[in-house]
């Protein structure tokens, strides 16, 4: 299973765009990149998934370069409610198990 | 539709006791997985069940066991509890184990504290 590396923590002010980069040098050809968000005392919540180039939904954008060895989760105009831990995972299917979580990135949004 | 529901939300046990945690998947989901999350770490995979069969098991001792019922709900059992079993236990469901475009949906977990 591919290992991911992401910053332990990040700080941002409200209204700014936040970019969280994840490294996955050993990603397999069939792997997808998936991001989850977790608030304290809650289960992880699926944010976005992609395979290559760019994916955008109502919550975030995911940028994946051609070599797929890294990816960047972009959160536009963050608010205080975006303060959470963000996990980057790779798996051949987001529905596949096991999902392998690292320690994630703790994002703190400051007013 | 209701999301993944877990019960109880909180539980306090003492060392050596046994515990049963319960999970109801999203309606129509046939795959259920269990994860353990200790404070400050990401969730760690314990078990996956699909169509009542065990499909995967993480690196956990035999004190941990699980099963899935005909209605696709699931139980996680832990025997001979240790202090190190204190954690948030998460249940996740998905339509099938192999559907690329259907992510796993997590419940909010059971907080287990061992005294």
Interface residues (C-beta under 8 A of the other chain):
Chain A: X32 X34 X41 X42 X43 X44 X45 X46 X49 X87 X92 X93 X94 X95 X96 X97 X98 X99 X100 X101 X102 X103 X104
Chain B: X4 X31 X33 X35 X40 X41 X42 X43 X44 X45 X48 X55 X56 X58 X88 X90 X92 X94 X95 X96 X97 X98 X99 X100 X101 X102 X103 X104 X105 X106 X107 X108 X109 X111
